[in-house]
Amino acid sequence: RAGGASRSQQVWEHHLHGGATACLGWRLSRVGAALAQGGPAGRQSGGASFYSTYPPHITLDMPSLSPTMSQGNIAGWKKAEGDKVNAGEVLAEIETDKATIEWESVEEGYLGKILLPDGSKDIPVGTVVAVLCEEGDDVAAFASYTASEAEASAPPAPSAEPVSGGGSADVSKQTSASLPPNLPPHSILEMPSLSPTMTQGRIIGWKKKPGDAVEAGEVLAELETDKATIEWEAVDGGILAKIFVDDSSTDIAVGTPVAVVCEEPEDVDAFSAITGAMFQDQSQPHIAAEVKPDPVPASVSDPAPAAPAPLPVHNQSGSRVFASPLARSVAAENGVNLSHVQGTGPGGRVISADVHDHMLQAPQASYSAVGVQEAFGDVSVSQMRKVIADRLLLSKQTIPHYYLTMDCEVDALMGLRADVNASFASGREGDAVGAVKVSLNDFVLKAAALSCVAVPECNAEWMDDKIRMYKQVHMGVAMDLGMLGHQQGGLVVPVVRDAHSKGITDIAQSVKAYASKANATGDGKMNLTPEEMSGGTFTVSNLGMFGVKQFTAIVNPPQSCILAVGAVRNELKPSSGDQSYREAKVMSVTLSCDHRVVDGAVGAKWLQHFKDLMENPLKMLV
């Protein structure tokens, strides 16, 4: 097609499923049309011309669907390559930091190329994920289209004032020097990001082997994410040409090429010498230089035993070390720190031979001291545990916590609870309400919700330039997955919505339903959805069932408060009016607060209101 054309940036606003409105970064790439006037082909006034051999098309960018969203996940494409797309039809389901939302098309055309498959995770907002062309006959032209080409053809940032008489400029396709030219049409399968905070994952096992035919919807592999083990399904047909990352490989960075799919069986042999590093070099052409230690000058003093050579430092910056699965296995078995190993593989990748060479050069004590260590066992860290660690560390580092503790006498509440359960037990047989047993924690949730209504400053969120105080109270209930049958444990916080307006039995039913969903099923998975674990405005954590008297909890951002509930214990209290004592049932609660939002006196006021409801429980019911 003759010449190049200007590329403009258009942001389309449309109505999303569920009533949410979001701005989608649809980059209009109307390329290949000849200039109507002004200069020879390939030149445009203002110097913003560029070239493309592809038919007119639109690149679809990862949209920003919430004010705090910086990246998203593709839960699943609803259209396949070559499908006709009409305005208003759903293109894909996008998992944001808040919920899963249907992404609707605002233009019509044909889906020319899907650049990021189902299950792709941690995709930065603005990343090109697909291509929409104008004609069905143009789809075949995008068979080998890559994301790097989409970025390479992006226009330069517009200047404040255009400069006339701009000259032409070549925009060359950037290709890795080590990648053979003229490869058959293929698609690269990268490690997907399956949660907003996931940075790496694990391949438990491939369900297909090289040479196998792959149909859309078939399971390619099982992946362990930060939330659960998920089956990775193919979104398009083809032939699995080569697998770059073996079964049981761990700590695979999101975006790392793990396999390649071609179109025809006879094309498989063309990929026999291809490695994932070649494609990774293509997508990440700039590789940080290795830092090598200064040479150690030779000693000029009396002869002494030769000191071992200093270890080369491959990764002082703290970024991830790229290493083959075999190299990681050998390093783990021998206690070698991969950041100290000089990589000689493609792009500086550490291979197993590098680890063996390092062990020969390094002193024995630097990589192995098994003979002097006590017996121990290492437990691999699940993706969920990594996310919990990151979020709690972020909370403690960025939120100025303070803590307020108060004792509540719950004799009256314990009596009311016993009466309520007794009355339900004697109700009609088969009554749904009668099947629910109200717990002490259900009353705690109700009292906390009503206290948030009375003191709304504790039902708020810090937003840098403002404090948002919510009118509805959505109570988060901390649940330990280890107590619910999950082998590796973990923590989830399902949300009881509008807890302030629910009755005690409604709260009890909601918590029981969430606990049932969080319970380990036959396949070891839980069934809580992201929507059921998002949107909380206040959280309650109860360790009283373990006999814990009192503890302090960490605020769950972006919330401003969390209540830690201890066990009920018997204490002697002075009787009023004389010098005798009485036995009372006492429960200690500790309120953790974000001092940016909740001042000390405000937190104390909230606790006073909570204490009053707990000691006079009939106030919750009227």
MORA-V960911 format. One record per helix or strand. SS is the DSSP state (a for helix, b for strand). FROM is the first residue (numbers start at 1). TO is the last residue. If there is no record, write none. Layout:
SS | FROM | TO
SS | FROM | TO
This chain:
b | 8 | 9
b | 12 | 15
b | 21 | 24
b | 26 | 29
b | 57 | 61
b | 64 | 64
b | 71 | 77
b | 84 | 85
b | 90 | 95
b | 100 | 104
b | 109 | 114
b | 123 | 124
b | 128 | 133
a | 136 | 142
a | 147 | 152
b | 186 | 190
b | 200 | 206
b | 213 | 214
b | 219 | 224
b | 229 | 233
b | 238 | 243
b | 252 | 253
b | 257 | 262
a | 265 | 271
a | 276 | 283
b | 291 | 291
b | 313 | 313
b | 323 | 323
a | 325 | 334
a | 338 | 340
a | 346 | 348
b | 350 | 350
a | 352 | 361
a | 364 | 367
a | 370 | 372
a | 383 | 398
b | 401 | 409
a | 411 | 425
a | 433 | 435
a | 440 | 454
a | 456 | 458
b | 460 | 462
b | 467 | 469
b | 475 | 480
a | 481 | 484
b | 491 | 496
a | 499 | 501
a | 504 | 518
a | 530 | 533
b | 538 | 542
a | 544 | 546
b | 559 | 559
b | 561 | 574
b | 581 | 594
a | 600 | 615
a | 617 | 621
